[in-house]
Amino acid sequence: MTSPLFLTGKTIVVTRPRQQAEALAAAIRQAGGEAYCFPLLEISPSPNPAPLAEAVKRLPNAILAIFVSGNAVRYAMPALLASWPERLLAVATGSGTAEALAAAGISSCLIPAGNFASEGLLELPELAEEKVAGEEILLFKGEGGRMLLAETLIERGAKVFPVPVYRREPPKEGVDEFFARLGRHEFDAITITSNEALGYLRQLANERPEALPHLYRLPLFTSHPRIALHAKEAGFTHIACTDANDSGLLAGLSAYNWQTS
């Protein structure tokens, strides 16, 4: 039986945005490890309120409201909830987004069975061409990001209205401390949960070439195959792709053979 303190003596870097890091950090501590929180994404509201205001007006005509992340829910739902029509169906990218919707008051939503990415959403029957052609769909998201979901739905005949409600920026604090501790070999693993976070980490490391060997030797845990692929291309040599969300990451940490790294 796996010991409940399977991370004793291990220091795990948690790179989720500050608002979402604590649950995983607490689980790591409960397993006996040290959680070092180094948010690679700073999340803030979009400075332009016009798209969200327009989305509120479009609620009565939309058949689907798609939320690409928990952040999309957090920054959009306060403006939407009072006008939310009963017929409007919410769509979540994964269980974390669904939990954020439930906490905001939307207890029922569509969620992919396994692939918690644009590809998984697009496999839902409710997003098939015969269901969405000619219909309005609201897509709540961050600024920038992948366009696959919107573009595919448009190809299927839907009228898609992207609504950027938050922005992601690279970290402004803790960078020097992180790389100093990395250089002293004080970390045992790192968790990465978005390609954008991985990109910012690579950007920061490339500015410090002496840090690259220390960084790429670290076991990297992610719940997204696409991130795992990009991490391999970047130079990471020990990559574990886990089941989704914090529970999957924790299970991956518990099953990892630390002797290999």
Secondary structure, DSSP 4 states (H G I P E B T S, - for coil): ---TTTTTT-EEEE-S-GGGSHHHHHHHHHTT-EEEE--S-EEEE-S--HHHHHHHHHGGGEEEEEE-SHHHHHHHHHHHGGG--TTPEEEESSHHHHHHHHHHT---EE--SS--SHHHHHTSGGGSHHHHTT-EEEEEEESS---HHHHHHHHTT-EEEEEEEEEEE---SSHHHHHHHHHTT--SEEE---HHHHHHHHHHHHTSGGGHHHHHHS-EEES-HHHHHHHHHHT-S-EEE-SSHHHHHHHHHHH--GGG-
